[in-house]
Amino acid sequence: MIVLLMGVCGCGKSTIGQELAQQLSWSYVDADDYHTESNKLKMSSGIPLTDEDRLPWLLGLHRIIRRWIESSESGILGCSALKKTYRDILVYGDTSADRLHPPDHDKSKDASIVIVYLKGTEELLQARMSARKNHFMPSSLLQSQLETVEPPQGENSITVDIDKSVKDIVTEIISQLDIK
C-alpha cells in the first residue's frame, strides 16, 4: 500500500508522515526534500509555484511511487498534492486523458494508493505555520494554498481532521486504512 498524505502547508504532513512510517515500519518520503533550489527560493520569497514549476517535481515523485509499487514495498509520501491534476501526475505520471488510463492500464495498482487528506481550519493552519522555524515556506503562502486546494472527490481517499494530537491522527489513519 502507498499512502499519499496531502494537504496545505502547516497541516502536519511531515510530522504525521514520519510518525506513521515509524509505527508501520514503512518508508517515508517528504516531497519538500525534492523541490529544486529555484522552487524553494521562489516559495521562500512568497511567490506561489506555477504548474510548470511543479511538473518536474511531481514526475520525480511519481517515479518514487512507481518504484515502491514495482518492488511491492509500502511507503508514505508527504506531498501537498493540492489539485486533482497533481495527484493524477503522482499516481499515473501524466494528466492527459489518453495516457491516464490506457487500454492495458492495471487498475489494481491504483487501488494500492490511498490519499489521506489532512484537513484543518485556516486558524489552526495559520497558528502552526507561525510556530514553524527554519522552513522555506512562509505563512504568507497559506492563503494561496487554501484557495488552490481541491479536496479529493471520487478518488481512493480518506479525510482526517488535524485538530488533535499527532498520536490520535496517526491512530485514526491506521484505523481508517484498516492496517493490522
C-alpha positions in Angstrom: 0.0 0.0 0.0 1.1 3.5 -0.8 -0.2 6.4 1.4 -0.2 9.9 -0.1 -0.5 12.3 2.8 -1.8 15.6 1.2 -2.9 19.0 2.4 -1.9 22.6 2.6 1.2 23.9 4.4 1.0 23.6 8.1 -1.3 20.5 8.1 1.4 18.3 9.5 2.4 16.1 6.6 6.0 15.7 7.6 5.3 15.1 11.3 2.4 12.8 10.7 4.2 11.0 7.9 7.3 10.3 9.9 5.3 9.0 12.9 3.1 6.9 10.6 6.1 5.4 8.9 7.8 4.7 12.2 4.7 2.9 13.6 4.2 0.9 10.4 7.9 0.3 9.6 7.3 1.7 6.1 9.4 4.1 4.0 8.7 7.8 4.2 9.5 10.4 1.6 8.9 14.1 2.2 8.2 15.8 -1.1 9.7 19.1 0.2 13.1 17.4 0.1 12.7 17.0 -3.7 12.0 20.6 -4.6 14.6 22.3 -6.7 16.5 25.2 -5.2 14.8 27.6 -7.6 11.4 26.4 -6.4 12.4 26.8 -2.7 13.8 30.2 -3.4 10.6 31.2 -5.1 8.4 30.0 -2.3 10.6 31.5 0.4 10.2 34.8 -1.4 6.4 34.4 -1.0 5.8 33.6 -4.7 3.5 30.6 -5.3 4.7 27.9 -7.7 3.1 27.6 -11.1 2.0 24.3 -12.6 5.1 24.5 -14.8 7.3 24.8 -11.7 5.7 21.8 -10.2 5.6 19.4 -13.1 9.2 18.1 -13.0 9.0 17.8 -9.2 5.7 15.8 -9.4 7.1 13.5 -12.1 10.1 12.7 -9.9 7.8 11.9 -7.0 5.7 9.7 -9.3 8.9 7.7 -10.1 9.3 7.0 -6.3 5.8 5.8 -6.0 6.2 3.5 -9.1 9.4 2.1 -7.6 7.6 1.2 -4.4 4.8 -0.4 -6.3 7.1 -2.4 -8.6 9.1 -3.7 -5.7 5.9 -4.4 -3.7 7.1 -2.0 -1.0 4.7 0.0 1.2 5.5 3.7 1.5 4.3 7.1 2.6 4.7 10.2 0.6 4.0 13.6 2.2 3.1 16.0 -0.5 0.8 19.0 -0.8 -0.8 17.5 -3.9 -3.3 20.4 -3.8 -5.1 19.7 -7.2 -6.5 16.6 -8.6 -4.3 17.0 -11.7 -1.2 17.0 -9.4 -2.5 13.8 -7.7 -3.1 12.3 -11.2 0.6 13.0 -12.1 1.7 11.4 -8.8 -0.4 8.3 -9.4 -0.2 7.9 -13.2 2.7 10.0 -14.3 0.6 12.2 -16.6 -2.6 14.2 -16.8 -3.6 13.6 -20.4 -6.8 11.5 -20.6 -5.3 9.2 -23.2 -2.3 8.3 -21.0 -4.1 8.2 -17.7 -6.0 5.0 -18.4 -4.5 3.3 -21.5 -6.2 0.1 -22.5 -3.5 -2.0 -20.8 -3.6 0.1 -17.6 -3.6 -2.2 -14.5 -6.2 -0.5 -12.2 -5.4 -2.9 -9.4 -2.2 -1.0 -8.8 -4.1 2.3 -8.4 -6.1 0.8 -5.6 -2.9 0.3 -3.7 -2.5 4.1 -3.4 -4.7 5.8 -0.8 -4.9 9.5 -0.5 -5.1 10.8 3.1 -6.3 14.4 3.1 -5.1 16.2 6.3 -7.7 18.9 6.8 -7.7 21.8 9.2 -9.2 25.2 9.8 -7.5 28.3 8.5 -6.9 29.5 12.1 -5.3 26.2 13.1 -3.1 26.1 10.0 -2.0 29.7 10.5 -1.1 29.1 14.1 1.0 26.0 13.0 2.7 28.0 10.2 3.6 30.8 12.6 5.2 28.3 15.0 7.4 26.7 12.4 11.1 27.5 12.4 13.6 27.2 9.5 11.2 26.2 6.8 11.3 27.7 3.3 7.5 28.0 3.0 6.3 31.3 4.6 2.9 31.6 6.2 2.0 34.2 3.7 1.5 31.4 1.1 -1.1 29.7 3.2 -4.0 31.7 1.7 -2.9 30.8 -1.8 -2.8 27.1 -0.9 -6.3 27.3 0.7 -7.6 28.9 -2.5 -6.0 26.2 -4.6 -6.7 23.0 -2.7 -9.1 20.6 -4.3 -10.2 18.1 -1.7 -10.2 14.6 -3.1 -13.5 13.6 -4.7 -14.1 10.3 -6.5 -10.5 9.2 -5.5 -9.4 6.4 -3.3 -9.2 8.7 -0.2 -9.9 9.4 3.4 -10.1 12.8 5.2 -8.7 13.3 8.6 -9.2 16.4 10.8 -5.9 17.6 12.2 -7.3 19.3 15.3 -6.0 16.6 17.6 -2.7 15.1 18.7 -0.2 13.5 16.3 -0.7 10.2 18.1 -4.5 10.4 17.7 -4.2 11.4 14.0 -1.9 8.5 13.2 -4.2 6.1 15.1 -7.2 7.4 13.1 -5.3 7.0 9.8 -4.2 3.4 10.6 -7.8 2.6 11.7 -9.3 4.0 8.5 -6.8 2.3 6.3 -7.6 -1.0 8.1 -4.0 -1.8 8.6 -3.2 -4.6 11.0 
